[in-house]
Amino acid sequence: MLIPKKVKHRKWHKGRGRNKRIASNKIALAYGSYGLKAQTPAWISSRQIEAARRVMTRYLRKGGKMWIRIFPDHPITRKGSEVPMGAGKGAVEHYVIPVRPGTVMFEIDGVADDQAKEALRLAAYKLPVKTTVISR
């Protein structure tokens, strides 16, 4: 899965209410001709990104090129089950990327129009956000 090699701080705060705004960067296609754009805010985990990537590569086979525009660098901690309150913050369990509405998450190029749209539609099923397929 996708995890950062090194982070400045091992455990981060959750962040409150900053995810409600629309995205200001990664809002346009940069590499490919077709992209998958988020319509709602959510935390997307490294497992969900990997599942979407696998679905797209299996559908496209050897044709075309794909870009992943998001990277999970936000650590999420969790305490063990049945651990009493107190005794500090839990251990890092997984990594997520907080995605805002309007963020382009995946891009595809080098395949036919209908094939690219179908691959992105299949990838959208694996993600916890409402999405739309955009094109140049």
C-alpha positions, 0 to 999 in steps of 0.5 A: 500500500501507499505509505510515506517514507518519512513524515515530519510528525509521527502522529497528527491532529485530526483537523476540524472543519477545514475539509468543508471548503472546495479544493484550490489545487489539483482542480484541473487535468494536468497529465491525462485526457480524462480524470476522476474528480471528487464531488464530496469531501472525505478521507481516502485511505491508502487501501482505497487508492490501491483498490481503485488503481488495481481495478483501472489497470486490470480494465485497461490491460497494457493500453494507456497510461494512468496517473494517481494525483493524490498521496496518503500522508495523514496518519490516523491513530487507533488505540487497541480494543478494550484499552482504558481511557488515558495513557496517551494517543494510540499507535498509527494504524493507517494513512489517509488523504483528506480530499476536498470537493473538486480534487482530481484524483486519477487521470488516464490517457492513451486509450479510447474515450469509452474505455477511459470513462468505463475504467474511471467509473469502475474505480469510482465504486472503490472510493468513499466520495461521489465523483464525476468523470471529466475530460479535456 
